[in-house]
């Protein structure tokens, strides 16, 4: 009887233990997601959103950090769950901030930094986190550059020296210049000399300048000179896979060594291509297993973007040379966006696997980096340069002087004769006019 009771009690204990393990496994944290912009304009409000795959009742706390300094804490079980800590650059709206969602009413240069959200589970006491860098940009209200150095007129021997300068901004503006529609920055035309330089100020603000110099002999007609400025946000996104082997010693590696692909957000051979609405780059063509003697034949597909994205391949943090890449035909969409694809063809035999610290196994890292440019604002300034004229030289004055010396008497005589002729003509006109007046008076008196 006692043995039956003990057996039943032990069975119940094992059952409860198994159920607890299952419950804890179900309730464990798997992922933390941060929703926040890559950049914010100076002065604009900002939302920081942090969420996870657990219901709020299973969460113990949510914490936010900026540059490793805690500035917000939410304890779910507390009567007053929200706590704010004074932090430079953080301006929270305490009324609209709730759970892991923080609303900041304003931003400044001190708001820039690395943000981290930590979530702790109520049941398993597990804590996981996610981080994101946020930059603060200063975009001028008037983005048009200014041009200095223009003269009212040029002669054919002058040097045209023009400087175009952008207003202060963060990031710095990119400048281009054209003369009569032809770029003088990208061309190799030796007739034009140009220099691009930057002036740096407080809070990382910069002003970009471009100086253009050329001979006025090129000004055969009126020529338009245009200076264009563009302020852009450039960032990168990554798709990465890892091939690993069970061997833990380099002596065990051979052509028959088998590498296994990790479970990553990529697309295998059973899918022809990545979805068209993807917002990140993807790697297609990955196999489940590879031999050391196999050829990596992978394709990186970019996200839809305008301007055209740039793709680069890396193996174990080293950029792959162009000779191993095949650039496929891009896909253009009516909205002006483009998707590009770059295929990697590289022998695994040429790769030296590295030893991982966590698993103590040998692995190969394969990464595709997508670089994107987003134009934030543009500006333009135009001036018209007048055509150059022939200068009056010393030779010209010499010719006039010589003519006067050789023909001075003739010119003087002709001038005196002209004065005499004009005097006689005036006298005759006065005489005739008086005679007409007398005739008219006699006619009216009769």
C-alpha positions as CSV (number, residue, x, y, z in Angstrom):
1,X,0.0,0.0,0.0
2,X,2.7,2.5,1.0
3,X,4.7,1.5,-2.1
4,X,1.7,2.2,-4.3
5,X,1.3,5.7,-2.7
6,X,5.0,6.4,-3.2
7,X,4.9,5.3,-6.8
8,X,1.8,7.5,-7.4
9,X,3.5,10.5,-5.7
10,X,6.7,10.0,-7.7
11,X,4.7,9.8,-10.9
12,X,2.8,12.9,-10.1
13,X,6.0,14.7,-9.3
14,X,7.6,13.7,-12.6
15,X,4.4,14.7,-14.5
16,X,4.4,18.2,-12.8
17,X,8.1,18.5,-13.6
18,X,7.6,17.7,-17.2
19,X,4.6,20.0,-17.5
20,X,6.7,22.8,-15.8
21,X,9.5,22.3,-18.3
22,X,7.1,22.3,-21.2
23,X,5.4,25.5,-19.8
24,X,8.7,27.2,-19.3
25,X,9.8,26.3,-22.8
26,X,6.6,27.7,-24.2
27,X,6.9,30.8,-22.1
28,X,10.6,31.4,-22.8
29,X,11.7,34.5,-24.7
30,X,12.7,33.9,-28.3
31,X,13.0,37.3,-29.8
32,X,13.0,41.0,-29.0
33,X,12.2,43.5,-31.8
34,X,13.0,47.2,-31.9
35,X,11.1,49.4,-34.2
36,X,12.9,52.8,-34.6
37,X,14.3,54.8,-37.5
38,X,17.9,54.7,-38.7
39,X,18.0,58.5,-38.4
40,X,15.9,61.4,-37.1
41,X,15.9,65.0,-38.2
42,X,17.1,67.5,-35.7
43,X,14.1,68.7,-33.6
44,X,11.6,66.1,-34.8
45,X,9.7,63.9,-32.3
46,X,10.7,60.2,-32.0
47,X,9.0,56.9,-31.3
48,X,10.9,53.9,-29.9
49,X,9.0,50.6,-29.9
50,X,10.2,47.4,-28.2
51,X,8.2,44.2,-28.4
52,X,8.7,40.4,-27.9
53,X,6.9,37.1,-28.5
54,X,5.4,36.9,-25.0
55,X,2.1,38.4,-23.7
56,X,2.5,41.3,-21.3
57,X,1.4,39.1,-18.4
58,X,4.4,36.9,-18.9
59,X,6.9,39.8,-18.8
60,X,8.6,41.0,-15.7
61,X,10.3,44.1,-16.9
62,X,11.1,46.2,-20.0
63,X,14.2,48.4,-19.9
64,X,15.6,51.0,-22.3
65,X,19.3,52.1,-22.5
66,X,21.1,54.8,-24.4
67,X,24.9,54.2,-24.7
68,X,24.6,51.7,-21.8
69,X,22.8,54.2,-19.5
70,X,19.3,53.2,-18.5
71,X,16.7,55.9,-19.0
72,X,13.4,54.0,-18.8
73,X,12.1,51.0,-16.8
74,X,8.7,49.4,-16.9
75,X,7.9,46.8,-14.2
76,X,4.6,45.1,-15.1
77,X,3.6,44.1,-11.6
78,X,4.2,47.4,-9.9
79,X,1.4,49.8,-9.1
80,X,3.3,52.6,-10.8
81,X,5.2,50.6,-13.4
82,X,6.9,53.5,-15.3
83,X,10.2,55.0,-14.1
84,X,12.2,57.6,-16.0
85,X,15.8,58.5,-15.5
86,X,17.3,61.8,-16.5
87,X,19.5,61.2,-19.5
88,X,21.1,63.7,-21.9
89,X,19.3,63.9,-25.2
90,X,16.2,62.0,-24.0
91,X,12.9,64.0,-23.8
92,X,10.1,61.5,-23.0
93,X,6.5,62.3,-23.1
94,X,5.5,60.5,-19.8
95,X,1.8,60.5,-20.6
96,X,2.0,58.8,-24.0
97,X,4.9,56.4,-23.1
98,X,3.6,53.0,-22.2
99,X,5.0,49.5,-21.9
100,X,8.1,49.3,-24.2
101,X,6.9,52.2,-26.4
102,X,8.6,55.5,-25.8
103,X,7.5,58.8,-27.3
104,X,10.0,61.6,-27.3
105,X,8.6,65.1,-27.9
106,X,11.8,66.5,-29.4
107,X,15.4,65.5,-30.4
108,X,18.7,67.2,-30.6
109,X,22.3,66.3,-31.4
110,X,22.6,64.6,-28.0
111,X,19.8,62.2,-28.9
112,X,22.1,60.3,-31.3
113,X,23.5,57.0,-29.9
114,X,23.2,53.3,-29.5
115,X,19.8,52.2,-28.1
116,X,19.2,48.9,-26.4
117,X,15.9,47.3,-25.2
118,X,16.0,44.5,-22.6
119,X,13.0,42.3,-21.7
120,X,12.9,39.9,-18.8
121,X,10.5,37.0,-18.5
122,X,8.3,36.7,-15.4
123,X,8.4,32.9,-15.4
124,X,11.8,31.8,-16.6
125,X,13.7,35.0,-15.5
126,X,15.3,34.9,-18.9
127,X,16.6,38.3,-20.2
128,X,17.3,39.0,-23.9
129,X,17.9,42.3,-25.7
130,X,18.1,44.0,-29.0
131,X,20.1,47.1,-30.1
132,X,19.8,49.7,-32.7
133,X,21.9,52.8,-33.6
134,X,20.0,56.1,-34.3
135,X,21.6,59.1,-35.9
136,X,20.5,62.7,-35.8
137,X,20.7,64.7,-39.1
138,X,20.5,68.4,-39.6
139,X,18.8,69.3,-42.9
140,X,18.9,73.1,-43.7
141,X,15.6,74.7,-44.6
142,X,17.2,76.2,-47.7
143,X,19.4,73.6,-49.2
144,X,20.5,75.7,-52.2
145,X,24.2,76.3,-52.5
146,X,25.8,79.7,-53.2
147,X,28.3,80.6,-55.9
148,X,31.0,83.2,-55.4
149,X,33.8,84.5,-57.7
150,X,31.7,85.7,-60.7
151,X,32.9,88.8,-62.6
152,X,30.7,91.2,-64.5
153,X,32.8,90.5,-67.7
154,X,35.8,88.5,-68.8
155,X,38.4,89.0,-71.4
156,X,40.0,86.1,-73.3
157,X,43.1,86.1,-71.1
158,X,41.2,85.9,-67.7
159,X,41.0,83.0,-65.3
160,X,37.5,82.0,-64.4
161,X,37.6,81.1,-60.7
162,X,34.2,80.0,-59.1
163,X,33.5,78.4,-55.8
164,X,30.2,76.7,-54.9
165,X,29.5,76.2,-51.2
166,X,26.6,74.3,-49.5
167,X,24.8,75.4,-46.3
168,X,25.7,73.7,-43.0
169,X,24.3,70.2,-42.7
170,X,24.7,66.8,-41.2
171,X,25.6,64.7,-43.0
172,X,27.7,66.8,-45.4
173,X,26.2,67.6,-48.8
174,X,27.6,66.1,-52.0
175,X,28.3,68.7,-54.7
176,X,28.5,68.4,-58.4
177,X,29.1,71.1,-61.0
178,X,28.2,71.4,-64.7
179,X,29.2,73.9,-67.4
180,X,26.8,74.1,-70.3
181,X,25.3,70.8,-69.2
182,X,28.7,68.9,-69.0
183,X,30.0,67.7,-65.6
184,X,33.3,69.1,-64.7
185,X,33.7,66.8,-61.6
186,X,33.3,63.4,-63.1
187,X,35.0,64.1,-66.5
188,X,38.7,63.9,-67.1
189,X,38.7,67.1,-69.2
190,X,42.1,68.8,-68.5
191,X,40.7,72.2,-69.4
192,X,38.9,72.3,-66.1
193,X,40.5,72.1,-62.7
194,X,38.4,71.3,-59.6
195,X,38.9,70.7,-55.9
196,X,36.4,69.5,-53.4
197,X,36.9,70.3,-49.7
198,X,34.9,70.4,-46.4
199,X,34.8,72.8,-43.5
200,X,33.8,71.2,-40.2
201,X,32.0,73.0,-37.3
202,X,30.5,72.2,-33.9
203,X,28.2,69.2,-33.5
204,X,29.7,67.6,-36.6
205,X,28.1,70.1,-39.0
206,X,29.9,70.5,-42.3
207,X,29.9,72.8,-45.3
208,X,31.0,71.3,-48.6
209,X,32.7,73.5,-51.3
210,X,33.8,72.8,-54.8
211,X,36.3,75.2,-56.6
212,X,36.3,75.3,-60.4
213,X,39.0,77.0,-62.5
214,X,39.3,77.3,-66.3
215,X,40.4,79.7,-69.0
216,X,38.0,82.4,-70.2
217,X,39.0,81.4,-73.8
218,X,36.3,78.7,-73.5
219,X,33.6,81.4,-73.1
220,X,32.8,81.8,-76.8
221,X,29.1,82.3,-75.9
222,X,27.0,82.9,-72.8
223,X,27.5,79.8,-70.7
224,X,25.3,78.5,-67.8
225,X,27.2,77.3,-64.7
226,X,25.2,75.0,-62.4
227,X,26.0,73.7,-58.9
228,X,24.0,70.9,-57.5
229,X,23.9,69.7,-53.9
230,X,22.4,66.5,-52.4
231,X,22.2,65.4,-48.8
232,X,21.8,61.7,-48.5
233,X,21.4,59.0,-45.9
234,X,23.6,55.9,-46.6
235,X,23.1,52.7,-44.7
236,X,23.7,48.9,-45.1
237,X,21.7,45.8,-44.6
238,X,23.1,42.3,-44.3
239,X,22.1,38.7,-45.2
240,X,24.4,36.2,-43.7
241,X,24.7,32.4,-43.6
242,X,27.1,30.1,-41.9
243,X,28.5,26.7,-43.0
244,X,29.7,24.6,-40.1
245,X,31.3,21.2,-39.6
246,X,31.3,18.9,-36.6
247,X,35.1,18.6,-36.7
248,X,36.9,20.4,-33.9
249,X,40.5,20.0,-35.1
250,X,42.1,21.5,-38.3
251,X,43.8,18.1,-39.0
252,X,40.4,16.5,-39.5
253,X,39.5,18.8,-42.4
254,X,39.7,17.3,-45.9
255,X,37.9,17.4,-49.3
256,X,35.4,14.9,-47.8
257,X,34.6,17.2,-44.9
258,X,30.9,17.9,-44.8
259,X,29.6,21.4,-44.0
260,X,26.0,22.1,-42.9
261,X,24.1,25.3,-43.4
262,X,22.6,27.0,-40.4
263,X,18.9,27.8,-40.1
264,X,18.9,31.4,-41.3
265,X,16.3,33.7,-43.0
266,X,17.5,32.7,-46.5
267,X,15.8,30.8,-49.4
268,X,16.8,27.3,-50.4
269,X,16.8,25.7,-53.8
270,X,13.1,24.6,-53.4
271,X,12.2,28.3,-53.9
272,X,13.1,29.9,-57.2
273,X,13.5,33.5,-55.9
274,X,13.0,35.7,-52.9
275,X,9.6,37.5,-52.6
276,X,9.2,40.7,-54.6
277,X,8.1,42.8,-51.6
278,X,11.2,42.0,-49.5
279,X,12.7,44.8,-47.5
280,X,16.1,43.2,-47.0
281,X,18.6,41.4,-49.1
282,X,18.3,37.6,-49.4
283,X,20.5,34.8,-50.3
284,X,19.2,32.1,-52.7
285,X,20.6,28.8,-53.9
286,X,21.9,27.6,-50.5
287,X,22.2,23.8,-50.1
288,X,21.7,21.9,-46.9
289,X,25.2,20.3,-47.1
290,X,28.5,21.0,-48.9
291,X,31.7,19.1,-49.3
292,X,35.0,20.9,-49.0
293,X,35.6,20.3,-52.7
294,X,32.3,21.9,-53.7
295,X,31.6,25.2,-55.4
296,X,29.6,27.8,-53.6
297,X,27.0,29.0,-56.1
298,X,24.8,31.6,-54.3
299,X,22.8,34.6,-55.4
300,X,22.2,37.7,-53.4
301,X,19.0,39.5,-54.3
302,X,18.6,43.1,-53.2
303,X,15.6,44.8,-51.8
304,X,13.5,47.2,-54.1
305,X,15.1,50.6,-53.8
306,X,15.8,53.8,-55.6
307,X,18.6,54.8,-56.2
308,X,19.9,51.4,-57.4
309,X,21.3,49.3,-54.4
310,X,24.9,48.2,-54.3
311,X,25.7,44.6,-53.4
312,X,29.0,43.1,-52.0
313,X,30.0,39.6,-51.0
314,X,32.1,38.7,-48.0
315,X,33.6,35.4,-46.9
316,X,35.0,35.3,-43.4
317,X,34.9,39.1,-43.3
318,X,37.0,39.4,-46.4
319,X,35.4,41.0,-49.5
320,X,35.2,38.7,-52.5
321,X,37.1,39.8,-55.6
322,X,35.1,40.8,-58.6
323,X,36.4,37.8,-60.7
324,X,34.2,35.5,-58.6
325,X,31.0,37.5,-59.1
326,X,28.4,37.6,-61.8
327,X,26.2,40.6,-62.1
328,X,22.8,39.6,-63.4
329,X,20.3,41.7,-65.3
330,X,18.5,44.1,-62.9
331,X,14.8,44.3,-62.6
332,X,13.2,47.7,-63.0
333,X,9.8,48.7,-61.7
334,X,7.4,51.4,-62.8
335,X,7.8,53.2,-59.4
336,X,11.4,53.9,-60.3
337,X,12.7,51.2,-57.9
338,X,15.3,48.5,-58.9
339,X,16.2,45.0,-57.7
340,X,19.7,43.8,-58.5
341,X,21.2,40.4,-58.2
342,X,24.9,39.3,-57.8
343,X,25.9,35.6,-58.1
344,X,28.8,34.3,-56.1
345,X,30.9,31.4,-57.5
346,X,33.6,30.4,-55.1
347,X,35.4,27.1,-54.2
348,X,35.2,26.1,-50.6
349,X,38.7,24.6,-51.0
350,X,39.9,28.2,-51.2
351,X,38.4,29.2,-47.9
352,X,40.1,28.8,-44.5
353,X,37.5,27.9,-41.9
354,X,37.7,29.6,-38.6
355,X,37.1,28.2,-35.1
356,X,34.0,29.5,-33.4
357,X,34.2,30.4,-29.7
358,X,30.7,29.3,-28.7
359,X,30.6,25.9,-30.3
360,X,34.3,25.2,-30.6
361,X,33.7,24.0,-34.2
362,X,35.0,25.1,-37.6
363,X,32.8,27.2,-39.7
364,X,32.7,29.5,-42.8
365,X,30.8,32.8,-42.8
366,X,29.2,34.0,-46.0
367,X,27.7,37.4,-46.0
368,X,26.0,39.7,-48.6
369,X,26.0,43.4,-47.8
370,X,23.5,45.7,-49.4
371,X,24.3,49.5,-49.4
372,X,21.4,51.9,-49.9
373,X,21.3,55.6,-50.5
374,X,18.3,57.7,-49.6
375,X,18.3,61.3,-50.9
376,X,17.0,63.5,-48.2
377,X,17.1,66.9,-50.0
378,X,18.6,68.5,-53.0
379,X,19.5,72.1,-54.0
380,X,20.7,74.0,-57.1
381,X,22.2,77.3,-58.0
382,X,22.7,78.6,-61.5
383,X,24.5,81.6,-62.9
384,X,25.1,82.7,-66.5
385,X,28.7,83.6,-67.4
386,X,29.0,86.2,-70.1
387,X,31.1,85.5,-73.2
388,X,34.7,86.7,-73.2
389,X,35.7,89.8,-75.3
390,X,39.0,90.7,-77.0
391,X,40.9,93.1,-74.7
392,X,42.2,96.6,-75.7
393,X,46.0,96.0,-75.8
394,X,49.0,98.4,-76.0
395,X,49.3,97.5,-79.7
396,X,45.8,98.9,-80.3
397,X,46.7,102.2,-78.7
398,X,49.9,102.4,-80.7
399,X,48.0,102.0,-83.9
400,X,45.6,104.8,-83.1
401,X,48.6,107.1,-82.0
402,X,50.5,106.4,-85.2
403,X,47.5,107.1,-87.4
404,X,46.9,110.5,-85.6
405,X,50.6,111.4,-86.0
406,X,50.7,110.7,-89.7
407,X,47.3,112.2,-90.6
408,X,46.9,114.9,-87.9
409,X,47.2,117.9,-90.3
410,X,44.6,116.4,-92.7
411,X,42.2,115.7,-89.9
412,X,42.6,119.3,-88.5
413,X,42.0,120.9,-91.9
414,X,38.9,118.8,-92.6
415,X,37.5,119.8,-89.2
416,X,38.0,123.6,-89.9
417,X,36.3,123.3,-93.3
418,X,33.4,121.5,-91.6
419,X,32.9,124.3,-89.1
420,X,32.9,126.9,-91.9
421,X,30.3,124.9,-93.9
422,X,28.0,124.6,-90.8
423,X,28.3,128.4,-90.1
424,X,27.4,129.4,-93.7
425,X,24.5,126.9,-93.7
426,X,23.1,128.4,-90.4
427,X,23.3,132.0,-91.8
428,X,21.5,131.1,-95.0
429,X,18.7,129.3,-93.1
430,X,18.3,132.4,-90.8
431,X,18.1,134.7,-93.9
432,X,15.5,132.6,-95.6
433,X,13.4,132.3,-92.4
434,X,13.3,136.1,-92.0
435,X,12.2,136.6,-95.6
436,X,9.3,134.1,-95.1
437,X,8.2,136.0,-92.0
438,X,8.0,139.3,-94.0
439,X,6.1,137.8,-96.8
440,X,3.5,136.2,-94.4
441,X,3.1,139.6,-92.6
442,X,2.4,141.5,-95.8
443,X,-0.1,138.9,-97.0
444,X,-2.0,139.0,-93.8
445,X,-2.1,142.9,-93.7
446,X,-3.9,143.1,-97.1
